[in-house]
Amino acid sequence: MSEPERDLLSRLWEEHMRAPFPPHIRGREIEGEDMVLLDADIAGCVSSSLSGHLDEKRRKILLTCLAAVEKVLPSIDDEGGAIEYYKRLRDMAALAVEHGSANTR
């Protein structure tokens, strides 16, 4: 991952850590996906990536989560900034996967 991409991931992570979880999404499943678990899985893997290590297990989790986020985004209503929240998660997951892939080359 280039320095600008790492900076972007760090900035998105900081934004994510300040953003409240959309309350109307808590406890909901959308398109068969548990929205809290999706958030937690991505956040945990991104945190690992930022600390310098994204193992193959976490990389696979992120790839699965990326597909899940793409599936649910069209069905999320934007009450409380939920779409922005999950788009940011998607963007962080994509950058972390890219970063993890670059580290294994």
Buried (B, 14 or more C-beta within 10 A) or exposed (E): BEEEEBEBBBEBBEEBEEEEBBEEBEEEEBEEBBBBEBBEBBBEBBBBBBEEEBBEEBBEBBBEBBEBBEEBBEEBEEEBEBBBBBBBBBBBBBBBBBBBEEBEE
